[in-house]
Amino acid sequence: MGPLRTYFHKLGSPRWFFDLARPWGIGFAVVGVSLLVVGWVWGLGFAPEDYQQGNSFRIIYVHVPSAHLAQALYVAMGVAGVTALVWRVKLADMFIAVVAPVGLAMAGMALATGAIWGRPTWGAWWVWDARTTSMLVLFFLFVGLVALRQAIPSERQAGRAAAVLAIVGTVNVPIIKYSVEWWLTLHQPASFSLSSAPAMPPSMWVPLVVNVIGLYSFAGALIVAGLRNEILHRERDAQWVRERLAAGAVRP
């Protein structure tokens, strides 16, 4: 456990993370783009039509991955918020700052594709059911996190406020997940679950899983690149950053 603990301790250091993470970002980008290309072509072009919804169901290959990722990113920010407030880990605060815009984009994509899917399915672009409303709340939580960073001039105070909001906002994630079970809604149940067999044939759910993994990987690449840039910005006065800039050895 000693070497593993030392590794994770170093990983929480901005300098060590900056050195270690660049290959991760490249790997995530390659895997993410490759899987998204395969998943989108497979799902949008070759998966069979749904027997009820026809071709309109194909929006699932964009909608479900973005919705899942938005929720996962918010939970990750909640964990980072606890880490930042309790253990004062600078990298955790940077993580929240970098992930919030990515999560905002994913939540916005989920809402937009949900509206596109809802029009032919429900006959309306929007319905105020539990799932869509709680997803809209998640979108505004991301907006609040981004806005806090810009509204509070003190970086330390902005970090603390963002950490608190990230922690409190995680209460909404289980509401999103279980809303279709707790209340009567128009929204369909989960498309796939780790605890039960998929309701779709493999020719439909396999490309969905490929797209989910691809979008997670692509988001990982964005987050790694964003963290490295954030580290350079916040640690710009550190000796190790000045030395690398002077040597031209820094490549975000």
Residue pairs with C-beta under 8 A, 6 or more apart in sequence:
10 16
11 17
11 20
11 91
12 89
12 91
12 92
13 91
14 90
14 91
14 94
14 231
14 234
14 235
15 231
15 235
15 238
15 240
17 91
17 227
17 228
17 231
18 228
18 231
18 232
21 224
21 227
21 228
22 224
22 228
22 251
24 220
24 224
25 220
25 221
25 224
25 225
25 228
26 221
28 217
28 218
28 220
28 221
28 224
29 217
29 218
29 221
31 213
31 214
31 217
32 214
32 215
32 216
32 217
32 218
32 219
32 220
32 221
33 214
33 218
34 214
35 210
35 211
35 213
35 214
35 217
36 211
36 214
36 215
36 218
38 207
38 210
38 214
39 61
39 207
39 208
39 210
39 211
39 214
40 61
40 62
40 211
42 206
42 207
42 210
43 58
43 60
43 61
43 204
43 207
43 208
43 210
43 211
44 58
44 61
46 207
47 58
47 61
47 203
47 204
47 207
48 201
48 203
48 204
49 55
49 57
50 56
50 57
50 204
53 120
53 121
56 117
56 120
56 121
57 117
59 113
59 116
59 117
60 117
60 191
60 208
61 207
61 208
61 211
62 109
62 113
62 211
63 109
63 110
63 113
63 114
63 117
64 191
64 208
64 211
64 212
65 208
65 211
65 212
65 214
65 215
65 216
66 106
66 107
66 109
66 110
66 113
66 215
67 106
67 107
67 110
67 114
67 135
68 212
69 103
69 106
69 212
69 215
69 216
69 219
70 103
70 106
70 107
70 109
70 110
70 135
70 138
70 139
70 142
71 138
71 173
71 176
71 177
72 216
73 99
73 102
73 103
73 106
73 219
74 103
74 138
74 141
74 142
74 166
74 169
74 170
74 172
74 173
75 170
75 173
76 95
76 99
77 95
77 96
77 99
77 100
77 103
77 145
77 166
78 166
78 167
78 169
78 170
80 92
80 93
80 95
80 96
80 99
80 163
80 166
81 92
81 96
81 162
81 163
81 164
81 165
81 166
81 167
82 163
82 167
83 89
83 92
84 92
84 93
84 96
84 159
84 160
84 163
85 160
85 163
85 164
85 167
90 234
91 227
91 231
92 163
93 159
93 162
93 163
94 227
94 230
94 231
94 234
95 223
95 227
96 145
96 159
96 162
96 163
96 166
97 149
97 159
97 162
97 230
98 223
98 226
98 227
98 230
99 223
99 226
100 142
100 145
100 146
100 149
100 162
101 142
101 146
102 219
102 222
102 223
102 226
103 142
104 139
104 142
104 143
104 145
104 146
106 215
106 219
107 135
107 138
107 139
107 142
108 139
110 135
111 132
111 135
111 136
111 139
114 132
114 135
115 125
115 126
118 124
118 125
118 126
118 127
118 132
119 125
122 186
126 132
127 186
129 179
129 183
129 185
129 186
129 187
130 175
130 179
130 180
130 182
130 183
130 185
130 187
131 176
131 179
131 180
131 185
131 187
132 187
134 172
134 175
134 176
134 179
135 176
137 172
138 169
138 172
138 173
138 176
141 165
141 169
141 172
144 165
145 162
145 165
145 166
145 169
148 158
148 161
148 162
148 165
149 158
149 162
151 158
152 158
152 161
155 234
177 190
179 185
179 187
180 187
180 188
180 189
180 190
181 189
189 199
191 198
191 199
191 200
191 205
191 208
192 198
192 199
192 200
192 205
192 208
192 209
198 205
200 208
225 252
228 252
229 252
232 241
232 250
232 252
235 241
236 242
241 250
244 250
